Amino acid sequence: MQWLVVSDTHGDRDGLKMLRERHEQDVQAIFHCGDSELASDDPLLQSVYVVSGNTDLRGTFPEHEEPKIAGINIWMTHGHLYQVKNSNQLLQQTAVDKGVQLVLHGHSHFAGAYEKDGIIYVNPGSLTLPKKPREATYAIITVENGEVQAVRFYEKESGEEMKSLSF
């Protein structure tokens, strides 16, 4: 099973549409970690787990989502409420308190994944305003037997895997 994770698209409907079309046959769930700047009824967000970012219209989307999919407890938030640009400490403490296995977030525009205390954290980067790496990125998470097996990052335009980031 594969999941597509994006964040910080900042109104880039064309980019989001391209990713949906590129991966619609391969992924079973899509997550948007905030700052979509799209309306909640936008067709591109149908069947997508979406949270509100700091540039989204307040009240358009929930601040958090906590789905359980394929046996994995997921917590998704944008990250601005947890000061992720300064430190991941509050994000990590909240994840531990919630007892989740996977955290999806954005906000910093820094793509990356890591594991701490048995919890996997994924920030897919940004499709429009990337900071690190400088390429626009998104992530695909592979899940098997109730466990995250891999987190792979891809460059938006080419669709090529960015192996140096993959986890």
C-alpha positions as CSV (number, residue, x, y, z in Angstrom):
1,M,0.0,0.0,0.0
2,Q,1.3,3.5,-0.9
3,W,0.3,6.9,0.4
4,L,1.0,10.3,-1.3
5,V,1.9,13.1,1.1
6,V,2.1,16.8,0.0
7,S,2.3,20.1,1.9
8,D,2.6,23.8,1.3
9,T,1.2,23.8,-2.2
10,H,0.2,27.5,-1.8
11,G,-2.5,27.5,-4.4
12,D,-0.6,25.4,-7.0
13,R,-3.6,23.6,-8.4
14,D,-1.7,22.5,-11.5
15,G,1.0,20.9,-9.5
16,L,-1.4,19.1,-7.2
17,K,-3.4,17.9,-10.2
18,M,-0.3,16.6,-11.9
19,L,0.7,14.6,-8.8
20,R,-2.8,13.1,-8.5
21,E,-2.8,12.1,-12.2
22,R,0.8,10.8,-11.9
23,H,0.0,8.6,-8.9
24,E,-3.7,7.9,-9.0
25,Q,-3.2,4.3,-9.9
26,D,-0.5,3.7,-7.3
27,V,-1.7,5.3,-4.1
28,Q,-4.5,4.3,-1.8
29,A,-4.6,7.5,0.3
30,I,-3.5,11.1,-0.2
31,F,-2.6,13.5,2.6
32,H,-2.2,17.3,2.4
33,C,-0.4,18.7,5.4
34,G,-1.7,22.3,5.0
35,D,-1.2,25.6,3.2
36,S,-3.1,24.3,0.2
37,E,-4.8,27.7,0.0
38,L,-7.7,26.0,-1.8
39,A,-11.4,25.9,-1.0
40,S,-12.6,22.9,1.0
41,D,-14.9,21.9,-1.8
42,D,-12.1,22.1,-4.5
43,P,-12.4,18.8,-6.5
44,L,-8.6,18.3,-6.2
45,L,-9.1,17.8,-2.4
46,Q,-11.9,15.3,-2.7
47,S,-11.0,12.0,-0.9
48,V,-7.9,13.7,0.5
49,Y,-7.0,14.0,4.2
50,V,-6.4,17.8,4.6
51,V,-5.4,19.9,7.6
52,S,-5.3,23.7,7.9
53,G,-2.0,25.6,7.6
54,N,-1.2,29.1,8.6
55,T,-2.0,30.5,5.2
56,D,-5.3,28.7,4.8
57,L,-8.6,30.5,5.5
58,R,-9.3,29.9,9.2
59,G,-11.9,27.2,9.7
60,T,-11.6,25.8,6.2
61,F,-10.0,22.6,7.3
62,P,-9.4,20.9,10.7
63,E,-6.2,21.7,12.6
64,H,-5.4,18.0,13.0
65,E,-6.4,14.7,11.5
66,E,-5.9,11.4,13.3
67,P,-6.9,8.6,10.9
68,K,-6.0,5.0,11.5
69,I,-5.2,3.3,8.2
70,A,-3.9,-0.2,7.6
71,G,-3.4,-0.5,11.3
72,I,-1.2,2.6,11.6
73,N,-2.2,5.4,13.9
74,I,-1.4,8.7,12.1
75,W,-1.4,12.2,13.4
76,M,-1.3,14.9,10.8
77,T,-0.9,18.6,11.5
78,H,0.6,21.5,9.6
79,G,3.2,22.3,12.2
80,H,2.8,26.0,12.8
81,L,1.0,25.4,16.1
82,Y,4.0,23.3,17.2
83,Q,6.7,25.8,16.2
84,V,8.4,23.2,13.9
85,K,10.5,26.0,12.4
86,N,12.3,26.3,15.7
87,S,12.4,22.8,17.1
88,N,10.5,19.5,16.8
89,Q,10.4,19.1,20.5
90,L,6.7,20.1,21.0
91,L,5.7,18.1,17.9
92,Q,7.5,15.0,19.3
93,Q,6.1,15.3,22.8
94,T,2.5,15.6,21.4
95,A,3.1,12.6,19.1
96,V,4.3,10.5,22.1
97,D,1.3,11.7,24.2
98,K,-1.1,10.7,21.4
99,G,0.5,7.3,21.0
100,V,0.8,7.5,17.2
101,Q,3.2,5.6,14.9
102,L,3.4,8.2,12.1
103,V,3.4,12.0,12.1
104,L,2.8,13.9,8.9
105,H,3.5,17.7,8.9
106,G,4.7,20.6,6.8
107,H,5.2,24.3,7.4
108,S,9.0,24.5,7.4
109,H,9.3,23.7,3.6
110,F,12.2,21.3,4.6
111,A,11.7,17.8,3.2
112,G,12.8,15.0,5.4
113,A,11.9,11.9,7.4
114,Y,13.3,10.4,10.6
115,E,12.4,8.0,13.4
116,K,12.5,8.9,17.1
117,D,11.2,6.7,20.0
118,G,9.5,4.4,17.5
119,I,7.6,7.2,15.8
120,I,8.2,8.1,12.1
121,Y,8.0,11.8,11.3
122,V,7.6,12.9,7.6
123,N,7.7,16.4,6.2
124,P,7.1,16.2,2.4
125,G,8.6,19.6,1.8
126,S,6.9,22.1,-0.5
127,L,5.6,21.9,-4.0
128,T,5.9,25.7,-4.6
129,L,8.4,27.3,-2.2
130,P,11.0,24.7,-1.3
131,K,13.8,25.6,1.1
132,K,15.7,22.4,1.6
133,P,16.2,20.8,-0.8
134,R,15.8,23.6,-3.3
135,E,13.7,21.3,-5.6
136,A,9.9,21.1,-5.1
137,T,9.2,17.8,-3.4
138,Y,6.5,15.3,-2.2
139,A,6.7,12.0,-0.5
140,I,5.3,8.5,-1.0
141,I,5.0,6.2,2.0
142,T,5.0,2.5,1.5
143,V,3.1,0.5,4.2
144,E,3.0,-3.3,4.5
145,N,1.7,-5.5,7.3
146,G,0.7,-2.5,9.5
147,E,4.2,-1.0,9.4
148,V,5.9,1.8,7.4
149,Q,8.4,0.2,5.2
150,A,9.8,3.2,3.3
151,V,9.4,6.9,2.8
152,R,10.6,8.1,-0.6
153,F,10.9,11.7,-1.7
154,Y,10.3,12.8,-5.3
155,E,11.0,15.9,-7.3
156,K,7.8,17.5,-8.5
157,E,8.5,18.1,-12.1
158,S,10.5,15.1,-13.1
159,G,9.0,12.6,-10.7
160,E,12.5,11.2,-10.0
161,E,13.2,9.8,-6.6
162,M,15.5,11.9,-4.5
163,K,17.4,9.0,-3.0
164,S,19.5,11.2,-0.6
165,L,16.3,12.1,1.3
166,S,14.5,8.7,1.2
167,F,14.1,6.8,4.5
